[in-house]
Amino acid sequence: MEAYAVVLNRPESLSVNRVDLTPPGKSDVVVDIDFSGISTGTERLLFQGRMPPFPGMGYPLVPGYESVGRIVEGPRSGQSVFVPGASCFGEIRGLFGGSASRLVVPAAKAMPIDSTLGDRGILIALAATAQHAIAGHEPPDLIVGHGVVGRLLARLAVAAGGAPVVWETNPVRMGGAVGYAVTHPENDARRDYRCICDASGDPALLDTLIGRIAPAGEIVLAGFYAERLSFAFPMAFMREARIRIAAQWQPADLETVRIMTGDGRLSLDGLITHRAAADDADSAYRTAFGDAACLKMILDWSARA
């Protein structure tokens, strides 16, 4: 069995290649992929060769953890599903292995979704990332960064009854807020935020954020940071600051956002700004990483079905 896949041969070198797939086992399904998303966090680091040591790291690799398609072989054939990656490419590493025209995955990893979501289904992963950052905690009253994760965090906070402020420094990304305010940090004098959730991935922000929390306030690190994080102790000591790291989403987070998108509490509209044919992946990746107007780029695999 074969497929076409995005292959990062080495940093800054990307191609769409025909690859062999591992034959499916008894507990596997075969999924024909319709759309896959390009992550501007971890995939950017992989593309640039800046990814810190990570399990399974190495080139060549197939990136991607935001894919939607239909099961064509195995249980639940014909069902629309979200797939958060795969490891079915033989000697080519799957990190995270979702950007391909066809995938072989354990049936349990193919999460059923409403077919009416269409290409918006690829956003399930980032919605689950945002949900994991706030699950079981009070919603943040300040969110840093108005990219896709920042917008999803804000939408989830609003759905939970909050009215967050979102910081954004790029004027291209200031618009699109519904139910919350977006402002430049220089225009915000507030210094008593109970919970600040950083979705920017900027490792130099901690001192600034610590200076903006209320006593015993919390900072949640919801981005992915390629560089060492540090902060000045005295201000954190006086604030009695708490710092929490939000790791990868869990199955419960996926299920939560699946339900919320189904019942209308969480909208995925207006977040996909760019689309490209899978054969144009090289230019699509460069646009996703270099154009501030590109919130989310998706690859369309229909020509490679």
C-alpha positions as CSV (number, residue, x, y, z in Angstrom):
1,M,0.0,0.0,0.0
2,E,1.3,3.5,-0.9
3,A,0.5,7.1,-0.2
4,Y,1.8,10.6,-1.0
5,A,3.2,12.3,2.0
6,V,4.9,15.5,3.0
7,V,8.5,14.6,3.8
8,L,10.9,16.8,5.7
9,N,14.2,15.5,4.3
10,R,16.2,17.9,6.5
11,P,15.7,21.4,7.8
12,E,14.4,23.8,5.2
13,S,14.0,20.9,2.6
14,L,10.5,19.6,2.0
15,S,9.0,17.5,-0.7
16,V,5.8,15.5,-1.4
17,N,6.9,11.9,-2.1
18,R,5.3,8.6,-2.8
19,V,5.9,6.4,0.3
20,D,5.2,2.8,1.3
21,L,2.7,2.3,4.1
22,T,2.9,-0.4,6.8
23,P,0.1,-2.9,6.1
24,P,-2.8,-2.6,8.5
25,G,-3.2,-5.0,11.4
26,K,-6.4,-6.4,12.9
27,S,-6.9,-3.4,15.1
28,D,-6.0,-0.8,12.5
29,V,-8.0,1.3,10.0
30,V,-7.0,2.8,6.7
31,V,-8.0,6.5,6.4
32,D,-8.0,8.5,3.2
33,I,-7.1,12.0,4.2
34,D,-9.1,15.0,2.8
35,F,-7.3,17.8,4.6
36,S,-4.3,18.3,6.9
37,G,-3.2,21.4,8.8
38,I,0.2,23.0,9.1
39,S,1.2,23.8,12.7
40,T,3.0,27.1,13.2
41,G,4.4,25.8,16.5
42,T,6.1,22.5,16.6
43,E,6.1,22.1,12.8
44,R,7.9,25.4,12.4
45,L,10.6,24.2,14.7
46,L,10.9,21.0,12.8
47,F,11.1,22.8,9.5
48,Q,13.7,25.3,10.8
49,G,15.8,22.6,12.5
50,R,15.2,24.2,15.9
51,M,13.2,21.5,17.6
52,P,14.6,20.7,21.0
53,P,15.3,17.0,21.8
54,F,12.0,15.2,21.4
55,P,11.1,11.5,21.4
56,G,11.3,10.1,17.9
57,M,13.2,13.1,16.6
58,G,15.2,12.8,13.4
59,Y,15.1,13.3,9.6
60,P,13.6,12.4,7.2
61,L,10.2,12.7,8.8
62,V,6.5,13.1,8.0
63,P,5.1,16.0,10.0
64,G,1.5,16.9,10.9
65,Y,-1.1,16.1,13.7
66,E,-4.1,17.8,12.2
67,S,-5.8,15.6,9.6
68,V,-9.3,14.7,8.7
69,G,-10.6,12.1,6.3
70,R,-12.7,9.0,5.9
71,I,-12.2,5.4,6.9
72,V,-11.9,3.3,3.8
73,E,-10.8,0.0,5.3
74,G,-11.5,-1.6,8.7
75,P,-14.2,-1.0,11.3
76,R,-16.6,1.9,10.7
77,S,-15.8,2.2,7.0
78,G,-17.1,5.4,5.5
79,Q,-17.0,7.3,8.8
80,S,-15.5,10.8,8.9
81,V,-12.7,11.0,11.4
82,F,-10.0,13.2,12.9
83,V,-6.5,11.7,13.0
84,P,-3.8,13.2,15.2
85,G,-0.9,11.6,13.4
86,A,0.5,8.2,12.4
87,S,3.6,6.0,12.4
88,C,3.1,4.0,9.3
89,F,5.9,5.0,6.9
90,G,8.5,2.4,7.5
91,E,12.0,3.9,7.9
92,I,10.6,7.4,7.5
93,R,9.8,8.8,11.0
94,G,6.2,9.9,11.7
95,L,6.7,13.1,13.7
96,F,3.8,13.4,14.0
97,G,2.9,11.7,10.7
98,G,-0.4,13.1,9.7
99,S,0.4,15.0,6.5
100,A,-0.3,12.3,3.9
101,S,-3.0,11.3,1.5
102,R,-3.6,8.0,3.3
103,L,-2.8,6.8,6.8
104,V,-2.8,3.5,8.6
105,V,-3.7,4.0,12.3
106,P,-5.1,2.1,15.3
107,A,-8.9,2.3,15.1
108,A,-8.9,4.0,18.5
109,K,-6.9,6.9,17.2
110,A,-9.5,7.7,14.5
111,M,-11.9,9.9,16.3
112,P,-15.4,10.2,14.7
113,I,-16.4,13.8,13.8
114,D,-19.4,15.4,12.2
115,S,-18.8,15.3,8.4
116,T,-20.3,18.8,8.2
117,L,-17.2,20.2,9.8
118,G,-15.3,19.7,6.6
119,D,-11.9,21.2,6.6
120,R,-12.5,22.9,9.9
121,G,-12.2,19.4,11.5
122,I,-8.4,19.8,11.4
123,L,-8.8,22.5,14.1
124,I,-9.8,19.8,16.7
125,A,-6.2,19.3,17.7
126,L,-5.6,23.0,18.5
127,A,-9.0,23.3,20.2
128,A,-8.0,20.3,22.4
129,T,-4.7,22.0,23.1
130,A,-6.5,25.1,24.3
131,Q,-9.0,23.1,26.3
132,H,-6.2,21.1,28.0
133,A,-4.6,24.4,29.2
134,I,-7.7,25.5,31.1
135,A,-9.5,22.2,31.9
136,G,-10.3,22.0,35.6
137,H,-9.2,25.6,36.2
138,E,-10.7,29.0,36.3
139,P,-10.7,30.5,32.7
140,P,-7.9,33.0,32.0
141,D,-8.7,36.6,32.2
142,L,-5.7,37.5,30.1
143,I,-4.5,35.6,27.0
144,V,-1.3,36.5,25.2
145,G,-1.3,36.0,21.5
146,H,-4.2,36.2,19.0
147,G,-3.2,33.4,16.8
148,V,-5.4,30.3,16.4
149,V,-4.7,28.8,19.9
150,G,-5.2,32.3,21.5
151,R,-8.5,32.7,19.7
152,L,-9.6,29.2,20.7
153,L,-8.6,29.9,24.3
154,A,-10.6,33.1,24.2
155,R,-13.7,31.3,22.7
156,L,-13.5,28.6,25.4
157,A,-13.2,31.2,28.1
158,V,-16.2,33.1,26.8
159,A,-18.1,29.8,26.6
160,A,-17.3,29.2,30.3
161,G,-18.7,32.6,31.2
162,G,-15.5,34.7,31.1
163,A,-14.7,38.0,29.4
164,P,-10.9,37.7,28.7
165,V,-8.6,40.3,27.4
166,V,-6.2,39.2,24.6
167,W,-2.9,40.9,24.0
168,E,-1.6,41.1,20.5
169,T,1.2,43.3,19.1
170,N,0.7,42.6,15.3
171,P,-2.0,44.9,13.9
172,V,-2.7,42.2,11.2
173,R,-4.0,39.9,13.9
174,M,-6.0,42.4,16.0
175,G,-9.4,41.7,14.4
176,G,-11.8,38.7,14.6
177,A,-12.7,38.9,18.3
178,V,-16.2,37.9,19.4
179,G,-17.2,38.4,23.0
180,Y,-13.7,39.5,24.2
181,A,-11.4,42.5,23.8
182,V,-8.0,42.5,21.9
183,T,-5.5,45.2,22.8
184,H,-1.8,46.0,22.5
185,P,-0.1,45.3,25.8
186,E,1.2,48.9,25.9
187,N,-2.5,50.1,26.1
188,D,-3.3,47.9,29.1
189,A,-2.3,49.2,32.5
190,R,-4.0,46.4,34.5
191,R,-1.7,44.5,37.0
192,D,-4.2,42.3,38.8
193,Y,-4.9,39.5,36.4
194,R,-5.8,36.3,38.3
195,C,-4.7,34.0,35.5
196,I,-2.6,34.7,32.4
197,C,-2.4,32.1,29.6
198,D,0.5,32.6,27.2
199,A,-0.2,31.2,23.7
200,S,2.6,33.2,22.1
201,G,5.5,30.9,22.6
202,D,7.7,33.9,23.4
203,P,10.4,32.8,26.0
204,A,11.2,36.4,27.0
205,L,7.8,37.3,28.3
206,L,7.8,35.8,31.8
207,D,9.0,38.9,33.7
208,T,6.4,41.0,32.0
209,L,3.6,38.5,32.8
210,I,4.7,38.1,36.4
211,G,4.4,41.9,36.8
212,R,0.8,41.8,35.6
213,I,-0.7,39.1,37.9
214,A,-2.5,39.6,41.1
215,P,-0.9,38.3,44.3
216,A,-1.0,34.4,44.1
217,G,-1.9,34.7,40.5
218,E,-1.1,32.1,37.9
219,I,0.7,32.0,34.6
220,V,-0.1,29.1,32.2
221,L,2.5,28.3,29.6
222,A,0.4,27.0,26.7
223,G,2.9,27.6,23.9
224,F,5.9,25.5,22.8
225,Y,9.2,27.1,23.8
226,A,12.4,26.3,21.8
227,E,14.6,28.3,24.2
228,R,15.3,28.1,27.9
229,L,12.8,30.0,30.1
230,S,13.9,32.2,33.0
231,F,12.6,35.0,35.2
232,A,13.8,37.4,37.9
233,F,12.9,35.9,41.3
234,P,12.2,39.0,43.4
235,M,9.0,40.0,41.6
236,A,7.7,36.4,41.4
237,F,8.5,36.1,45.2
238,M,6.6,39.2,46.1
239,R,3.6,38.1,43.9
240,E,3.8,34.6,45.2
241,A,3.4,33.6,41.5
242,R,2.4,30.2,40.3
243,I,3.6,29.0,36.9
244,R,1.9,26.0,35.3
245,I,2.9,24.2,32.1
246,A,0.1,22.9,29.9
247,A,1.4,19.8,28.1
248,Q,-0.2,17.8,25.2
249,W,-3.9,17.4,25.1
250,Q,-5.4,14.1,26.4
251,P,-8.3,12.1,24.9
252,A,-10.7,13.7,27.3
253,D,-9.9,17.1,25.8
254,L,-10.6,15.9,22.3
255,E,-13.9,14.5,23.4
256,T,-14.8,17.8,25.2
257,V,-14.2,19.9,22.1
258,R,-15.9,17.4,19.9
259,I,-19.0,17.8,22.0
260,M,-18.7,21.6,22.2
261,T,-18.3,22.0,18.4
262,G,-21.3,19.7,18.0
263,D,-23.7,21.6,20.3
264,G,-22.6,25.0,19.2
265,R,-20.7,26.2,22.3
266,L,-17.4,26.3,20.4
267,S,-17.2,27.7,16.9
268,L,-14.3,26.8,14.6
269,D,-15.3,29.4,12.0
270,G,-13.0,32.1,10.7
271,L,-9.7,30.4,11.7
272,I,-8.7,28.8,8.4
273,T,-7.4,31.6,6.3
274,H,-5.2,29.8,3.6
275,R,-5.6,26.7,1.5
276,A,-3.2,25.0,-0.9
277,A,-3.1,21.8,-2.9
278,A,-0.9,19.2,-1.3
279,D,1.5,19.3,-4.2
280,D,2.2,22.9,-3.3
281,A,3.3,22.0,0.2
282,D,6.7,23.6,0.1
283,S,5.3,27.1,-0.7
284,A,2.4,26.5,1.7
285,Y,4.7,25.8,4.6
286,R,6.7,28.9,3.9
287,T,3.6,31.0,3.7
288,A,2.3,29.5,7.0
289,F,5.5,30.3,8.8
290,G,6.2,33.7,7.1
291,D,2.9,35.5,6.6
292,A,1.4,37.0,9.7
293,A,-2.0,37.2,7.9
294,C,-2.0,33.3,7.7
295,L,-3.7,32.1,10.9
296,K,-4.1,28.5,9.6
297,M,-2.9,26.9,6.4
298,I,-4.4,23.6,5.3
299,L,-3.3,21.2,2.6
300,D,-6.0,19.7,0.3
301,W,-5.2,16.0,-0.6
302,S,-8.1,15.5,-3.0
303,A,-5.9,15.5,-6.1
304,R,-3.9,12.7,-4.5
305,A,-6.8,10.5,-3.6
